[in-house]
Amino acid sequence: MCTLIVKTGRPLTLMGVRDELADRPWEGPGEHWPEYPGVLGGRDLKAGGTWLAVAPDARRAAALLNGRGRAAPETTRTSRGDLALRAVSAGELPELDLTRYDPFHLVLADLTRVRLFSWDGERLSLGELPDGTSMVVNTGLDPANERVAAFQPRFESTADWEELITDPPSDDPAALIIRHELPDGRVFASLSVMRVTLAPEGVTYGFTDLTADRDR
């Protein structure tokens, strides 16, 4: 996932835009992992993990974004896709050998707080998102990022976030919904959008497949 928008309050709202190679296989939300009963998420069929996991009974969600920094050694590298599953199930980022993982940002949200774990390949940092509306991208909480500068004010000023994902895909660095033709002929694009709300009375999980009307 490349963009996560979070709005604190009641309900707590998260919207994630997943950008990926269009030919990478995946499937939509479901309870795909017997070892994590009750956890919902879309599944990456190549590595088996997810980019946004929700535990409705616990009123908890975890979102994973690729980070920037030192890559893990090829000989020991582990897919980052299990991190959201582990965190949403435990309510914490478990103690792991993080040197096996490429850099990442992990947002773990529940009814009491929203934490941001950032691993750059050498150090793990932990912070809490501030009250209000935040955008997390591959460079973290980065107000200088072109996408954040263009869209965070729009997310702050409207209650209807769905209208902000209706723009046509673009290769503009400031676009929220993207589509890039790569030199090798493959396509890197926004494939789906997830919208989750957490409240004491329940959880909602909305999913939009952006590939439904698009050649992949």
C-alpha positions in Angstrom: 0.0 0.0 0.0 1.3 3.5 -0.8 -1.2 5.9 0.9 -3.1 5.7 4.2 -5.4 8.4 5.4 -6.4 8.3 9.1 -9.0 10.5 10.9 -9.2 10.2 14.6 -12.4 10.5 16.6 -15.6 8.5 16.8 -15.6 6.6 14.5 -11.9 6.2 13.8 -11.6 6.1 10.0 -8.9 4.7 7.8 -8.7 4.7 4.0 -5.9 2.9 2.3 -5.0 3.1 -1.4 -3.0 0.1 -2.6 -0.5 0.8 -5.5 1.1 -2.3 -7.0 2.2 -4.0 -10.2 -1.0 -4.7 -12.0 0.0 -8.3 -12.9 0.7 -9.3 -9.3 -2.0 -11.7 -8.3 -4.3 -10.9 -5.3 -7.8 -11.5 -4.0 -10.3 -9.3 -2.2 -11.1 -9.1 1.5 -12.0 -12.3 3.4 -10.9 -14.5 6.3 -8.0 -16.0 4.3 -5.8 -17.0 7.2 -6.8 -20.0 9.4 -3.9 -19.1 11.8 -5.5 -15.7 12.3 -9.2 -16.5 12.9 -11.6 -13.6 12.5 -9.1 -11.4 10.7 -10.2 -9.8 7.5 -8.1 -8.5 4.6 -7.2 -8.6 1.0 -4.6 -11.3 0.2 -1.5 -11.0 -1.9 -1.4 -14.4 -3.6 2.4 -14.2 -4.3 3.6 -13.8 -0.7 0.4 -14.7 1.2 0.1 -11.6 3.4 -2.0 -8.4 3.4 -1.7 -4.7 3.2 -4.6 -3.9 5.6 -5.9 -6.3 8.2 -9.0 -5.8 10.4 -9.9 -7.7 13.6 -13.6 -6.7 14.0 -14.1 -8.3 17.4 -11.1 -6.5 18.8 -12.0 -3.2 17.1 -8.5 -3.1 15.6 -6.9 -2.5 12.2 -3.3 -2.6 11.0 -2.0 -1.1 7.7 1.3 -1.8 6.1 3.2 0.5 3.7 6.6 0.0 2.1 9.3 2.2 3.6 12.6 3.7 2.6 16.0 2.7 3.8 18.4 -0.3 3.9 17.0 -3.5 2.2 17.2 -6.8 4.0 19.8 -9.3 2.9 18.6 -11.5 0.0 19.6 -14.6 1.9 17.3 -13.9 4.9 14.6 -11.6 3.5 11.0 -12.3 4.7 7.9 -10.9 3.1 6.5 -7.9 5.0 3.0 -9.1 4.3 2.7 -10.9 7.6 3.3 -7.9 9.7 -0.2 -6.4 9.6 -1.6 -9.9 10.4 0.7 -10.3 13.4 0.1 -6.8 14.7 -3.7 -6.8 14.4 -4.0 -10.1 16.1 -1.7 -9.3 19.0 -2.5 -5.6 19.4 1.2 -4.9 19.2 4.1 -5.3 16.9 5.6 -8.6 18.2 9.2 -9.0 18.9 10.7 -10.1 15.6 14.1 -10.1 13.9 13.3 -7.0 11.9 16.6 -7.2 10.0 14.8 -9.9 7.9 12.3 -7.3 6.7 12.7 -4.5 4.1 11.8 -1.0 5.4 8.2 -0.5 6.3 5.7 1.7 8.1 3.0 -0.1 10.1 0.0 1.8 11.4 -1.8 0.0 14.3 -5.2 1.5 15.2 -7.7 0.7 18.0 -10.3 2.7 19.9 -7.7 4.3 22.2 -4.8 5.3 19.9 -3.2 5.1 16.5 0.5 4.1 16.5 3.0 4.4 13.7 5.9 1.9 13.7 8.7 2.8 11.2 11.6 0.5 10.3 14.3 1.9 8.0 16.4 -1.3 7.9 18.5 -0.3 10.9 16.3 1.3 13.5 12.6 1.0 14.6 10.8 4.2 15.7 7.4 4.5 17.3 5.1 7.4 17.5 1.4 8.2 17.8 -0.6 9.9 15.1 -2.0 13.3 16.2 -5.7 14.1 16.6 -7.3 15.1 13.3 -6.5 13.9 9.8 -3.1 12.4 8.8 -1.7 10.9 5.7 1.0 8.3 5.7 3.0 7.5 2.6 6.1 5.6 1.7 8.2 8.3 3.3 6.1 8.2 6.5 4.4 11.3 7.9 5.9 13.6 5.3 4.1 17.0 4.7 6.6 17.8 1.9 5.4 14.8 -0.1 3.6 16.0 -3.3 0.6 13.7 -2.7 0.2 14.7 0.9 0.5 18.4 0.1 -2.2 18.0 -2.6 -4.7 15.8 -0.8 -4.4 16.2 3.0 -6.3 19.5 2.9 -9.0 17.9 0.8 -9.4 15.0 3.2 -9.5 17.5 6.1 -12.2 19.6 4.5 -14.7 16.9 3.3 -16.7 14.2 5.1 -17.2 12.4 1.8 -13.8 10.7 1.2 -15.2 8.5 -1.5 -15.4 11.5 -3.9 -11.7 11.9 -3.7 -11.0 8.5 -5.3 -13.0 9.2 -8.4 -10.3 11.1 -10.3 -9.0 9.3 -13.4 -5.7 7.5 -12.8 -2.6 9.6 -13.5 1.1 9.4 -13.6 1.4 12.8 -11.8 3.4 12.4 -8.6 0.7 14.4 -6.7 -2.1 12.1 -7.9 -3.9 9.9 -5.3 -5.0 7.3 -7.9 -2.1 6.4 -10.2 -1.2 4.5 -13.3 2.4 4.3 -14.6 3.5 2.5 -17.8 7.0 1.1 -16.9 9.8 0.8 -19.4 9.4 -3.0 -19.5 5.8 -2.7 -20.5 4.3 -3.6 -17.2 1.9 -1.3 -15.3 2.2 0.0 -11.8 -1.2 1.3 -10.6 -3.7 1.9 -7.8 -5.5 -1.4 -7.7 -7.9 -1.0 -4.8 -9.2 1.2 -2.0 -10.1 0.1 1.5 -12.2 2.2 4.0 -12.5 1.0 7.6 -14.3 2.6 10.5 -13.7 1.5 14.1 -16.3 2.4 16.8 -17.4 0.8 20.1 -20.7 -0.3 18.5 -19.0 -2.0 15.5 -16.6 -2.0 12.5 -17.2 -1.4 8.8 -15.0 -2.5 6.0 -15.6 -1.1 2.5 -13.7 -2.2 -0.5 -13.4 -0.7 -4.0 -11.7 -2.7 -6.8 -10.2 -0.1 -9.1 -9.4 -2.7 -11.7 -13.0 -3.7 -12.3 -13.4 -1.4 -15.3 -9.7 -1.1 -16.3 -7.5 -3.2 -18.5 -4.8 -4.7 -16.2 
